[in-house]
Each structure stands twice: as C-alpha cells, then as structure tokens.
Amino acid sequence: RFSFNLCPENGLYPGYYTEKIPEAFNSGCLPITWADENISADFNTKAFINMHPLASQGYESVSAVLSDQKILARYAHEPLIQKEISLGSLKNYLRSILHSIA
C-alpha cells in the first residue's frame, strides 16, 4: 500500500546488494536505494532510484521524479531484472571443487 521504499544498503561495496531492492520491488514499491554504479550488472537501473550518483547534484532531481506521475509510471513498467538468470557457471565451479577433493 506504499508507493516508495527507502532501502539503502548498509555499506557501499561493489557487488554488495542485499534483498532490500528486490523485496521493495516485489511489494509494488519504487525502491529508493544507495548503491555503487556496478548495481547495473545485476539490476535494471530504470526500475529504481539510486541516490548515490545523485549526491553530486544535491539530489535535486529526486523531488521532480517523485512528484511526476508520468515519470513514476515509467519506473513502474520496467522489469527489475532484464536478463535470464543462470547458475550454470556456479554449478560448474562447485563441481570442479568437489571433483578436486574427491
């Protein structure tokens, strides 16, 4: 029943993203986070607001986004994940470890 979810990460480390963004997204909220620029490797950056790159601008664009229904509608129509998730390389890696100790 909420439009936005403030879900910053506890630390700013490349590749460190917790369940906060997906949970906010799956609940129907627009995630507003604080994460490094590498987040685009895992998530579609058009599906949430990342405050980190907006800091140098004084966050001026955020209020414009949150008050514009057309912009918010564009966020709502974006998928959080754009590519198929595959665990194949992880399975191969784990298999090689298991074979090396067997």
Gaussian input, Z-matrix of N, CA and C with variables (Angstrom, degrees):
# hf/3-21g

backbone

0 1
 N
 C     1     B1
 C     2     B2     1     A1
 N     3     B3     2     A2     1     D1
 C     4     B4     3     A3     2     D2
 C     5     B5     4     A4     3     D3
 N     6     B6     5     A5     4     D4
 C     7     B7     6     A6     5     D5
 C     8     B8     7     A7     6     D6
 N     9     B9     8     A8     7     D7
 C    10    B10     9     A9     8     D8
 C    11    B11    10    A10     9     D9
 N    12    B12    11    A11    10    D10
 C    13    B13    12    A12    11    D11
 C    14    B14    13    A13    12    D12
 N    15    B15    14    A14    13    D13
 C    16    B16    15    A15    14    D14
 C    17    B17    16    A16    15    D15
 N    18    B18    17    A17    16    D16
 C    19    B19    18    A18    17    D17
 C    20    B20    19    A19    18    D18
 N    21    B21    20    A20    19    D19
 C    22    B22    21    A21    20    D20
 C    23    B23    22    A22    21    D21
 N    24    B24    23    A23    22    D22
 C    25    B25    24    A24    23    D23
 C    26    B26    25    A25    24    D24
 N    27    B27    26    A26    25    D25
 C    28    B28    27    A27    26    D26
 C    29    B29    28    A28    27    D27
 N    30    B30    29    A29    28    D28
 C    31    B31    30    A30    29    D29
 C    32    B32    31    A31    30    D30
 N    33    B33    32    A32    31    D31
 C    34    B34    33    A33    32    D32
 C    35    B35    34    A34    33    D33
 N    36    B36    35    A35    34    D34
 C    37    B37    36    A36    35    D35
 C    38    B38    37    A37    36    D36
 N    39    B39    38    A38    37    D37
 C    40    B40    39    A39    38    D38
 C    41    B41    40    A40    39    D39
 N    42    B42    41    A41    40    D40
 C    43    B43    42    A42    41    D41
 C    44    B44    43    A43    42    D42
 N    45    B45    44    A44    43    D43
 C    46    B46    45    A45    44    D44
 C    47    B47    46    A46    45    D45
 N    48    B48    47    A47    46    D46
 C    49    B49    48    A48    47    D47
 C    50    B50    49    A49    48    D48
 N    51    B51    50    A50    49    D49
 C    52    B52    51    A51    50    D50
 C    53    B53    52    A52    51    D51
 N    54    B54    53    A53    52    D52
 C    55    B55    54    A54    53    D53
 C    56    B56    55    A55    54    D54
 N    57    B57    56    A56    55    D55
 C    58    B58    57    A57    56    D56
 C    59    B59    58    A58    57    D57
 N    60    B60    59    A59    58    D58
 C    61    B61    60    A60    59    D59
 C    62    B62    61    A61    60    D60
 N    63    B63    62    A62    61    D61
 C    64    B64    63    A63    62    D62
 C    65    B65    64    A64    63    D63
 N    66    B66    65    A65    64    D64
 C    67    B67    66    A66    65    D65
 C    68    B68    67    A67    66    D66
 N    69    B69    68    A68    67    D67
 C    70    B70    69    A69    68    D68
 C    71    B71    70    A70    69    D69
 N    72    B72    71    A71    70    D70
 C    73    B73    72    A72    71    D71
 C    74    B74    73    A73    72    D72
 N    75    B75    74    A74    73    D73
 C    76    B76    75    A75    74    D74
 C    77    B77    76    A76    75    D75
 N    78    B78    77    A77    76    D76
 C    79    B79    78    A78    77    D77
 C    80    B80    79    A79    78    D78
 N    81    B81    80    A80    79    D79
 C    82    B82    81    A81    80    D80
 C    83    B83    82    A82    81    D81
 N    84    B84    83    A83    82    D82
 C    85    B85    84    A84    83    D83
 C    86    B86    85    A85    84    D84
 N    87    B87    86    A86    85    D85
 C    88    B88    87    A87    86    D86
 C    89    B89    88    A88    87    D87
 N    90    B90    89    A89    88    D88
 C    91    B91    90    A90    89    D89
 C    92    B92    91    A91    90    D90
 N    93    B93    92    A92    91    D91
 C    94    B94    93    A93    92    D92
 C    95    B95    94    A94    93    D93
 N    96    B96    95    A95    94    D94
 C    97    B97    96    A96    95    D95
 C    98    B98    97    A97    96    D96
 N    99    B99    98    A98    97    D97
 C   100   B100    99    A99    98    D98
 C   101   B101   100   A100    99    D99
 N   102   B102   101   A101   100   D100
 C   103   B103   102   A102   101   D101
 C   104   B104   103   A103   102   D102
 N   105   B105   104   A104   103   D103
 C   106   B106   105   A105   104   D104
 C   107   B107   106   A106   105   D105
 N   108   B108   107   A107   106   D106
 C   109   B109   108   A108   107   D107
 C   110   B110   109   A109   108   D108
 N   111   B111   110   A110   109   D109
 C   112   B112   111   A111   110   D110
 C   113   B113   112   A112   111   D111
 N   114   B114   113   A113   112   D112
 C   115   B115   114   A114   113   D113
 C   116   B116   115   A115   114   D114
 N   117   B117   116   A116   115   D115
 C   118   B118   117   A117   116   D116
 C   119   B119   118   A118   117   D117
 N   120   B120   119   A119   118   D118
 C   121   B121   120   A120   119   D119
 C   122   B122   121   A121   120   D120
 N   123   B123   122   A122   121   D121
 C   124   B124   123   A123   122   D122
 C   125   B125   124   A124   123   D123
 N   126   B126   125   A125   124   D124
 C   127   B127   126   A126   125   D125
 C   128   B128   127   A127   126   D126
 N   129   B129   128   A128   127   D127
 C   130   B130   129   A129   128   D128
 C   131   B131   130   A130   129   D129
 N   132   B132   131   A131   130   D130
 C   133   B133   132   A132   131   D131
 C   134   B134   133   A133   132   D132
 N   135   B135   134   A134   133   D133
 C   136   B136   135   A135   134   D134
 C   137   B137   136   A136   135   D135
 N   138   B138   137   A137   136   D136
 C   139   B139   138   A138   137   D137
 C   140   B140   139   A139   138   D138
 N   141   B141   140   A140   139   D139
 C   142   B142   141   A141   140   D140
 C   143   B143   142   A142   141   D141
 N   144   B144   143   A143   142   D142
 C   145   B145   144   A144   143   D143
 C   146   B146   145   A145   144   D144
 N   147   B147   146   A146   145   D145
 C   148   B148   147   A147   146   D146
 C   149   B149   148   A148   147   D147
 N   150   B150   149   A149   148   D148
 C   151   B151   150   A150   149   D149
 C   152   B152   151   A151   150   D150
 N   153   B153   152   A152   151   D151
 C   154   B154   153   A153   152   D152
 C   155   B155   154   A154   153   D153
 N   156   B156   155   A155   154   D154
 C   157   B157   156   A156   155   D155
 C   158   B158   157   A157   156   D156
 N   159   B159   158   A158   157   D157
 C   160   B160   159   A159   158   D158
 C   161   B161   160   A160   159   D159
 N   162   B162   161   A161   160   D160
 C   163   B163   162   A162   161   D161
 C   164   B164   163   A163   162   D162
 N   165   B165   164   A164   163   D163
 C   166   B166   165   A165   164   D164
 C   167   B167   166   A166   165   D165
 N   168   B168   167   A167   166   D166
 C   169   B169   168   A168   167   D167
 C   170   B170   169   A169   168   D168
 N   171   B171   170   A170   169   D169
 C   172   B172   171   A171   170   D170
 C   173   B173   172   A172   171   D171
 N   174   B174   173   A173   172   D172
 C   175   B175   174   A174   173   D173
 C   176   B176   175   A175   174   D174
 N   177   B177   176   A176   175   D175
 C   178   B178   177   A177   176   D176
 C   179   B179   178   A178   177   D177
 N   180   B180   179   A179   178   D178
 C   181   B181   180   A180   179   D179
 C   182   B182   181   A181   180   D180
 N   183   B183   182   A182   181   D181
 C   184   B184   183   A183   182   D182
 C   185   B185   184   A184   183   D183
 N   186   B186   185   A185   184   D184
 C   187   B187   186   A186   185   D185
 C   188   B188   187   A187   186   D186
 N   189   B189   188   A188   187   D187
 C   190   B190   189   A189   188   D188
 C   191   B191   190   A190   189   D189
 N   192   B192   191   A191   190   D190
 C   193   B193   192   A192   191   D191
 C   194   B194   193   A193   192   D192
 N   195   B195   194   A194   193   D193
 C   196   B196   195   A195   194   D194
 C   197   B197   196   A196   195   D195
 N   198   B198   197   A197   196   D196
 C   199   B199   198   A198   197   D197
 C   200   B200   199   A199   198   D198
 N   201   B201   200   A200   199   D199
 C   202   B202   201   A201   200   D200
 C   203   B203   202   A202   201   D201
 N   204   B204   203   A203   202   D202
 C   205   B205   204   A204   203   D203
 C   206   B206   205   A205   204   D204
 N   207   B207   206   A206   205   D205
 C   208   B208   207   A207   206   D206
 C   209   B209   208   A208   207   D207
 N   210   B210   209   A209   208   D208
 C   211   B211   210   A210   209   D209
 C   212   B212   211   A211   210   D210
 N   213   B213   212   A212   211   D211
 C   214   B214   213   A213   212   D212
 C   215   B215   214   A214   213   D213
 N   216   B216   215   A215   214   D214
 C   217   B217   216   A216   215   D215
 C   218   B218   217   A217   216   D216
 N   219   B219   218   A218   217   D217
 C   220   B220   219   A219   218   D218
 C   221   B221   220   A220   219   D219
 N   222   B222   221   A221   220   D220
 C   223   B223   222   A222   221   D221
 C   224   B224   223   A223   222   D222
 N   225   B225   224   A224   223   D223
 C   226   B226   225   A225   224   D224
 C   227   B227   226   A226   225   D225
 N   228   B228   227   A227   226   D226
 C   229   B229   228   A228   227   D227
 C   230   B230   229   A229   228   D228
 N   231   B231   230   A230   229   D229
 C   232   B232   231   A231   230   D230
 C   233   B233   232   A232   231   D231
 N   234   B234   233   A233   232   D232
 C   235   B235   234   A234   233   D233
 C   236   B236   235   A235   234   D234
 N   237   B237   236   A236   235   D235
 C   238   B238   237   A237   236   D236
 C   239   B239   238   A238   237   D237
 N   240   B240   239   A239   238   D238
 C   241   B241   240   A240   239   D239
 C   242   B242   241   A241   240   D240
 N   243   B243   242   A242   241   D241
 C   244   B244   243   A243   242   D242
 C   245   B245   244   A244   243   D243
 N   246   B246   245   A245   244   D244
 C   247   B247   246   A246   245   D245
 C   248   B248   247   A247   246   D246
 N   249   B249   248   A248   247   D247
 C   250   B250   249   A249   248   D248
 C   251   B251   250   A250   249   D249
 N   252   B252   251   A251   250   D250
 C   253   B253   252   A252   251   D251
 C   254   B254   253   A253   252   D252
 N   255   B255   254   A254   253   D253
 C   256   B256   255   A255   254   D254
 C   257   B257   256   A256   255   D255
 N   258   B258   257   A257   256   D256
 C   259   B259   258   A258   257   D257
 C   260   B260   259   A259   258   D258
 N   261   B261   260   A260   259   D259
 C   262   B262   261   A261   260   D260
 C   263   B263   262   A262   261   D261
 N   264   B264   263   A263   262   D262
 C   265   B265   264   A264   263   D263
 C   266   B266   265   A265   264   D264
 N   267   B267   266   A266   265   D265
 C   268   B268   267   A267   266   D266
 C   269   B269   268   A268   267   D267
 N   270   B270   269   A269   268   D268
 C   271   B271   270   A270   269   D269
 C   272   B272   271   A271   270   D270
 N   273   B273   272   A272   271   D271
 C   274   B274   273   A273   272   D272
 C   275   B275   274   A274   273   D273
 N   276   B276   275   A275   274   D274
 C   277   B277   276   A276   275   D275
 C   278   B278   277   A277   276   D276
 N   279   B279   278   A278   277   D277
 C   280   B280   279   A279   278   D278
 C   281   B281   280   A280   279   D279
 N   282   B282   281   A281   280   D280
 C   283   B283   282   A282   281   D281
 C   284   B284   283   A283   282   D282
 N   285   B285   284   A284   283   D283
 C   286   B286   285   A285   284   D284
 C   287   B287   286   A286   285   D285
 N   288   B288   287   A287   286   D286
 C   289   B289   288   A288   287   D287
 C   290   B290   289   A289   288   D288
 N   291   B291   290   A290   289   D289
 C   292   B292   291   A291   290   D290
 C   293   B293   292   A292   291   D291
 N   294   B294   293   A293   292   D292
 C   295   B295   294   A294   293   D293
 C   296   B296   295   A295   294   D294
 N   297   B297   296   A296   295   D295
 C   298   B298   297   A297   296   D296
 C   299   B299   298   A298   297   D297
 N   300   B300   299   A299   298   D298
 C   301   B301   300   A300   299   D299
 C   302   B302   301   A301   300   D300
 N   303   B303   302   A302   301   D301
 C   304   B304   303   A303   302   D302
 C   305   B305   304   A304   303   D303

   B1=1.4428
   B2=1.5199
   B3=1.3288
   B4=1.4513
   B5=1.5224
   B6=1.3050
   B7=1.4647
   B8=1.5173
   B9=1.3295
   B10=1.4552
   B11=1.5211
   B12=1.3266
   B13=1.4533
   B14=1.5178
   B15=1.3133
   B16=1.4533
   B17=1.5202
   B18=1.3237
   B19=1.4712
   B20=1.5273
   B21=1.3440
   B22=1.4604
   B23=1.5173
   B24=1.3078
   B25=1.4608
   B26=1.5247
   B27=1.3276
   B28=1.4576
   B29=1.5192
   B30=1.3109
   B31=1.4542
   B32=1.5115
   B33=1.2964
   B34=1.4594
   B35=1.5275
   B36=1.3446
   B37=1.4543
   B38=1.5199
   B39=1.3272
   B40=1.4739
   B41=1.5183
   B42=1.3228
   B43=1.4505
   B44=1.5128
   B45=1.3336
   B46=1.4671
   B47=1.5251
   B48=1.3215
   B49=1.4588
   B50=1.5216
   B51=1.2975
   B52=1.4601
   B53=1.5252
   B54=1.3013
   B55=1.4590
   B56=1.5204
   B57=1.3237
   B58=1.4648
   B59=1.5220
   B60=1.3126
   B61=1.4653
   B62=1.5302
   B63=1.3392
   B64=1.4701
   B65=1.5334
   B66=1.3135
   B67=1.4583
   B68=1.5269
   B69=1.3274
   B70=1.4679
   B71=1.5239
   B72=1.3175
   B73=1.4633
   B74=1.5263
   B75=1.3282
   B76=1.4672
   B77=1.5270
   B78=1.3196
   B79=1.4637
   B80=1.5273
   B81=1.3227
   B82=1.4654
   B83=1.5112
   B84=1.3181
   B85=1.4659
   B86=1.5202
   B87=1.3088
   B88=1.4530
   B89=1.5256
   B90=1.3352
   B91=1.4625
   B92=1.5359
   B93=1.3101
   B94=1.4615
   B95=1.5197
   B96=1.3317
   B97=1.4552
   B98=1.5219
   B99=1.3115
   B100=1.4624
   B101=1.5223
   B102=1.3265
   B103=1.4638
   B104=1.5203
   B105=1.3339
   B106=1.4597
   B107=1.5322
   B108=1.3214
   B109=1.4721
   B110=1.5237
   B111=1.3045
   B112=1.4655
   B113=1.5206
   B114=1.2917
   B115=1.4639
   B116=1.5297
   B117=1.3185
   B118=1.4701
   B119=1.5258
   B120=1.3316
   B121=1.4680
   B122=1.5277
   B123=1.3296
   B124=1.4578
   B125=1.5253
   B126=1.3226
   B127=1.4571
   B128=1.5225
   B129=1.3226
   B130=1.4560
   B131=1.5239
   B132=1.3087
   B133=1.4675
   B134=1.5243
   B135=1.3313
   B136=1.4655
   B137=1.5299
   B138=1.3446
   B139=1.4617
   B140=1.5276
   B141=1.3296
   B142=1.4620
   B143=1.5160
   B144=1.3160
   B145=1.4705
   B146=1.5215
   B147=1.3281
   B148=1.4569
   B149=1.5228
   B150=1.3220
   B151=1.4600
   B152=1.5329
   B153=1.3196
   B154=1.4611
   B155=1.5296
   B156=1.3545
   B157=1.4632
   B158=1.5313
   B159=1.3242
   B160=1.4639
   B161=1.5233
   B162=1.3255
   B163=1.4631
   B164=1.5214
   B165=1.3267
   B166=1.4658
   B167=1.5203
   B168=1.3293
   B169=1.4674
   B170=1.5272
   B171=1.3215
   B172=1.4507
   B173=1.5192
   B174=1.3224
   B175=1.4679
   B176=1.5257
   B177=1.3376
   B178=1.4640
   B179=1.5257
   B180=1.3182
   B181=1.4622
   B182=1.5189
   B183=1.3191
   B184=1.4617
   B185=1.5291
   B186=1.3021
   B187=1.4633
   B188=1.5266
   B189=1.3310
   B190=1.4607
   B191=1.5249
   B192=1.3244
   B193=1.4688
   B194=1.5252
   B195=1.3198
   B196=1.4599
   B197=1.5231
   B198=1.3140
   B199=1.4646
   B200=1.5258
   B201=1.3126
   B202=1.4682
   B203=1.5289
   B204=1.3088
   B205=1.4581
   B206=1.5275
   B207=1.3168
   B208=1.4731
   B209=1.5259
   B210=1.3165
   B211=1.4704
   B212=1.5204
   B213=1.3169
   B214=1.4568
   B215=1.5271
   B216=1.3190
   B217=1.4682
   B218=1.5207
   B219=1.3279
   B220=1.4731
   B221=1.5237
   B222=1.3261
   B223=1.4697
   B224=1.5217
   B225=1.3173
   B226=1.4633
   B227=1.5233
   B228=1.3197
   B229=1.4646
   B230=1.5204
   B231=1.3063
   B232=1.4615
   B233=1.5279
   B234=1.3277
   B235=1.4668
   B236=1.5270
   B237=1.3044
   B238=1.4633
   B239=1.5280
   B240=1.3180
   B241=1.4633
   B242=1.5237
   B243=1.3287
   B244=1.4638
   B245=1.5206
   B246=1.3052
   B247=1.4604
   B248=1.5252
   B249=1.3075
   B250=1.4537
   B251=1.5267
   B252=1.2965
   B253=1.4617
   B254=1.5232
   B255=1.3246
   B256=1.4548
   B257=1.5235
   B258=1.2910
   B259=1.4658
   B260=1.5243
   B261=1.3257
   B262=1.4598
   B263=1.5097
   B264=1.3301
   B265=1.4630
   B266=1.5292
   B267=1.3277
   B268=1.4605
   B269=1.5272
   B270=1.3250
   B271=1.4698
   B272=1.5262
   B273=1.3214
   B274=1.4685
   B275=1.5211
   B276=1.3189
   B277=1.4567
   B278=1.5360
   B279=1.3239
   B280=1.4615
   B281=1.5265
   B282=1.3207
   B283=1.4557
   B284=1.5310
   B285=1.3476
   B286=1.4680
   B287=1.5330
   B288=1.3074
   B289=1.4796
   B290=1.5196
   B291=1.3209
   B292=1.4628
   B293=1.5279
   B294=1.3197
   B295=1.4664
   B296=1.5312
   B297=1.3230
   B298=1.4587
   B299=1.5319
   B300=1.3293
   B301=1.4649
   B302=1.5288
   B303=1.3117
   B304=1.4766
   B305=1.5067
   A1=112.27
   A2=117.37
   A3=121.34
   A4=109.71
   A5=116.48
   A6=121.32
   A7=112.74
   A8=116.61
   A9=121.52
   A10=110.13
   A11=115.04
   A12=120.54
   A13=107.26
   A14=116.53
   A15=121.81
   A16=107.30
   A17=116.34
   A18=120.54
   A19=111.33
   A20=117.10
   A21=119.19
   A22=111.33
   A23=115.73
   A24=120.33
   A25=109.03
   A26=116.22
   A27=121.32
   A28=112.66
   A29=116.76
   A30=122.04
   A31=109.39
   A32=116.70
   A33=121.95
   A34=108.40
   A35=115.02
   A36=121.48
   A37=108.79
   A38=118.35
   A39=119.98
   A40=111.66
   A41=116.17
   A42=121.63
   A43=114.97
   A44=117.39
   A45=120.66
   A46=109.02
   A47=116.22
   A48=121.99
   A49=107.06
   A50=116.00
   A51=120.40
   A52=110.47
   A53=114.99
   A54=121.59
   A55=113.18
   A56=117.80
   A57=121.51
   A58=113.42
   A59=117.47
   A60=120.48
   A61=111.27
   A62=119.63
   A63=118.55
   A64=113.64
   A65=117.88
   A66=119.68
   A67=111.33
   A68=116.93
   A69=119.79
   A70=110.25
   A71=115.93
   A72=121.26
   A73=110.59
   A74=117.16
   A75=121.57
   A76=113.12
   A77=117.41
   A78=119.98
   A79=111.82
   A80=116.79
   A81=120.50
   A82=114.40
   A83=116.69
   A84=121.33
   A85=110.55
   A86=115.98
   A87=121.35
   A88=106.98
   A89=118.50
   A90=119.95
   A91=111.25
   A92=116.05
   A93=122.40
   A94=104.88
   A95=116.05
   A96=120.47
   A97=111.60
   A98=115.17
   A99=124.44
   A100=105.32
   A101=116.37
   A102=120.81
   A103=109.67
   A104=116.29
   A105=120.04
   A106=110.68
   A107=115.77
   A108=121.27
   A109=113.42
   A110=118.14
   A111=120.80
   A112=112.75
   A113=117.72
   A114=121.29
   A115=111.19
   A116=116.42
   A117=119.94
   A118=112.49
   A119=118.15
   A120=120.73
   A121=111.04
   A122=117.22
   A123=121.52
   A124=114.00
   A125=116.82
   A126=120.32
   A127=111.53
   A128=115.57
   A129=122.98
   A130=108.07
   A131=118.17
   A132=122.00
   A133=113.14
   A134=117.11
   A135=120.47
   A136=111.39
   A137=116.62
   A138=121.11
   A139=112.87
   A140=117.75
   A141=121.35
   A142=109.32
   A143=116.18
   A144=121.71
   A145=107.65
   A146=115.35
   A147=121.24
   A148=107.68
   A149=116.85
   A150=121.85
   A151=113.23
   A152=117.70
   A153=120.66
   A154=113.70
   A155=119.83
   A156=118.16
   A157=113.79
   A158=117.83
   A159=121.24
   A160=112.81
   A161=117.10
   A162=121.17
   A163=111.89
   A164=116.98
   A165=119.87
   A166=112.34
   A167=117.60
   A168=122.38
   A169=111.74
   A170=117.04
   A171=120.65
   A172=113.11
   A173=117.10
   A174=123.62
   A175=113.06
   A176=117.11
   A177=121.02
   A178=113.40
   A179=117.81
   A180=119.99
   A181=113.33
   A182=118.34
   A183=120.91
   A184=111.50
   A185=117.93
   A186=119.52
   A187=111.05
   A188=117.22
   A189=120.22
   A190=110.59
   A191=116.72
   A192=121.30
   A193=110.49
   A194=116.77
   A195=120.88
   A196=113.86
   A197=117.09
   A198=119.66
   A199=112.89
   A200=118.14
   A201=121.56
   A202=110.39
   A203=116.85
   A204=121.92
   A205=113.04
   A206=117.71
   A207=120.76
   A208=110.81
   A209=116.56
   A210=120.30
   A211=109.77
   A212=117.30
   A213=120.93
   A214=111.22
   A215=116.71
   A216=120.58
   A217=110.87
   A218=117.51
   A219=120.05
   A220=110.44
   A221=117.14
   A222=119.90
   A223=110.19
   A224=117.39
   A225=122.36
   A226=112.69
   A227=117.35
   A228=120.85
   A229=113.55
   A230=117.54
   A231=121.28
   A232=110.84
   A233=117.49
   A234=119.42
   A235=109.93
   A236=117.14
   A237=120.24
   A238=111.13
   A239=116.41
   A240=121.15
   A241=107.68
   A242=115.95
   A243=120.48
   A244=113.82
   A245=117.27
   A246=118.76
   A247=109.64
   A248=115.14
   A249=120.35
   A250=109.79
   A251=115.37
   A252=120.56
   A253=108.77
   A254=115.38
   A255=120.32
   A256=109.45
   A257=114.76
   A258=120.58
   A259=111.28
   A260=117.25
   A261=121.78
   A262=113.84
   A263=118.04
   A264=119.93
   A265=110.90
   A266=117.47
   A267=120.12
   A268=110.38
   A269=117.37
   A270=120.91
   A271=111.05
   A272=116.84
   A273=120.47
   A274=111.26
   A275=116.46
   A276=121.07
   A277=110.34
   A278=116.54
   A279=120.23
   A280=111.10
   A281=117.09
   A282=120.88
   A283=110.02
   A284=117.38
   A285=119.94
   A286=111.32
   A287=116.50
   A288=120.12
   A289=110.01
   A290=116.35
   A291=119.97
   A292=111.52
   A293=117.55
   A294=120.75
   A295=111.34
   A296=116.88
   A297=119.47
   A298=112.38
   A299=117.16
   A300=118.98
   A301=112.34
   A302=116.39
   A303=119.57
   A304=111.71
   D1=10.86
   D2=-179.45
   D3=-115.05
   D4=151.63
   D5=-178.48
   D6=-87.35
   D7=-35.31
   D8=-174.38
   D9=-128.40
   D10=156.91
   D11=174.86
   D12=-139.43
   D13=116.96
   D14=176.43
   D15=-80.27
   D16=110.82
   D17=-173.59
   D18=-136.32
   D19=64.86
   D20=177.73
   D21=-71.86
   D22=151.29
   D23=175.27
   D24=-75.19
   D25=155.62
   D26=-178.86
   D27=-74.75
   D28=-21.80
   D29=178.75
   D30=-145.91
   D31=155.52
   D32=-178.50
   D33=-106.11
   D34=90.99
   D35=-179.34
   D36=-129.74
   D37=135.87
   D38=178.57
   D39=-56.05
   D40=125.72
   D41=177.99
   D42=84.44
   D43=-1.04
   D44=-179.85
   D45=-95.04
   D46=101.54
   D47=178.31
   D48=-136.89
   D49=127.34
   D50=-176.62
   D51=-95.06
   D52=-165.48
   D53=-178.55
   D54=-75.18
   D55=-5.92
   D56=-171.89
   D57=-58.91
   D58=-48.33
   D59=-178.05
   D60=-66.96
   D61=-52.03
   D62=178.69
   D63=-59.65
   D64=-37.66
   D65=-179.82
   D66=-67.41
   D67=-41.35
   D68=176.54
   D69=-63.30
   D70=-44.86
   D71=-179.55
   D72=-61.93
   D73=-47.38
   D74=-178.43
   D75=-66.73
   D76=-21.76
   D77=177.48
   D78=-86.11
   D79=-0.68
   D80=177.68
   D81=91.57
   D82=9.98
   D83=178.78
   D84=-95.83
   D85=156.34
   D86=170.18
   D87=-84.10
   D88=112.73
   D89=178.62
   D90=-68.42
   D91=132.57
   D92=173.41
   D93=-118.50
   D94=112.64
   D95=-170.33
   D96=-125.89
   D97=179.55
   D98=175.14
   D99=-136.92
   D100=100.78
   D101=-176.26
   D102=-144.10
   D103=162.32
   D104=-179.34
   D105=-73.78
   D106=170.70
   D107=-174.63
   D108=-69.55
   D109=-15.88
   D110=178.96
   D111=-73.07
   D112=-4.73
   D113=179.96
   D114=-60.39
   D115=-23.39
   D116=179.38
   D117=-66.36
   D118=-15.94
   D119=176.28
   D120=-71.41
   D121=-25.70
   D122=-177.59
   D123=-108.81
   D124=-33.42
   D125=-174.20
   D126=-129.50
   D127=153.21
   D128=175.48
   D129=-75.26
   D130=113.50
   D131=-175.78
   D132=-71.45
   D133=-5.46
   D134=175.06
   D135=-87.80
   D136=0.23
   D137=-177.85
   D138=-103.91
   D139=-0.67
   D140=179.80
   D141=-156.45
   D142=169.14
   D143=177.57
   D144=-105.40
   D145=124.46
   D146=175.32
   D147=-104.42
   D148=114.01
   D149=-176.40
   D150=-72.94
   D151=-25.40
   D152=-175.18
   D153=-54.33
   D154=-52.07
   D155=-179.65
   D156=-71.04
   D157=-12.09
   D158=-179.96
   D159=-88.72
   D160=-7.54
   D161=-177.01
   D162=-60.44
   D163=-40.49
   D164=-177.94
   D165=-66.94
   D166=-18.77
   D167=178.57
   D168=-96.74
   D169=3.47
   D170=-178.65
   D171=73.16
   D172=20.07
   D173=177.39
   D174=62.14
   D175=20.49
   D176=-176.05
   D177=-59.02
   D178=-36.26
   D179=-175.41
   D180=-74.37
   D181=-16.73
   D182=-175.86
   D183=-65.47
   D184=-46.53
   D185=-178.57
   D186=-64.06
   D187=-34.29
   D188=177.63
   D189=-65.70
   D190=-41.03
   D191=179.09
   D192=-64.83
   D193=-47.73
   D194=-175.26
   D195=-69.59
   D196=-16.16
   D197=179.37
   D198=-105.53
   D199=3.59
   D200=-178.76
   D201=-111.13
   D202=110.06
   D203=-176.58
   D204=-62.07
   D205=-33.04
   D206=179.60
   D207=-67.83
   D208=-42.38
   D209=178.50
   D210=-66.28
   D211=-43.39
   D212=179.08
   D213=-61.91
   D214=-36.56
   D215=178.11
   D216=-64.75
   D217=-35.71
   D218=177.50
   D219=-64.72
   D220=-42.19
   D221=176.36
   D222=-60.19
   D223=-42.58
   D224=-175.58
   D225=-65.37
   D226=-24.67
   D227=-178.41
   D228=-93.40
   D229=1.78
   D230=-179.78
   D231=-92.37
   D232=138.40
   D233=173.51
   D234=-77.31
   D235=148.49
   D236=178.83
   D237=-73.99
   D238=-35.57
   D239=179.69
   D240=-120.66
   D241=128.64
   D242=-175.17
   D243=-103.23
   D244=-17.59
   D245=-177.83
   D246=-118.02
   D247=154.67
   D248=179.95
   D249=-66.36
   D250=135.00
   D251=179.51
   D252=-85.20
   D253=130.08
   D254=-179.75
   D255=-128.70
   D256=133.86
   D257=176.87
   D258=-103.59
   D259=10.55
   D260=-177.27
   D261=-56.38
   D262=-47.18
   D263=-178.34
   D264=-67.21
   D265=-35.63
   D266=177.02
   D267=-66.20
   D268=-42.53
   D269=177.90
   D270=-60.58
   D271=-43.58
   D272=179.07
   D273=-63.27
   D274=-41.46
   D275=179.05
   D276=-62.64
   D277=-48.24
   D278=179.59
   D279=-64.41
   D280=-37.87
   D281=178.31
   D282=-62.65
   D283=-41.59
   D284=179.61
   D285=-64.55
   D286=-35.80
   D287=177.38
   D288=-66.63
   D289=-45.67
   D290=-179.44
   D291=-63.30
   D292=-39.15
   D293=179.16
   D294=-68.87
   D295=-31.33
   D296=-178.56
   D297=-73.69
   D298=-24.67
   D299=-179.79
   D300=-100.81
   D301=-5.94
   D302=-178.68
   D303=-82.88

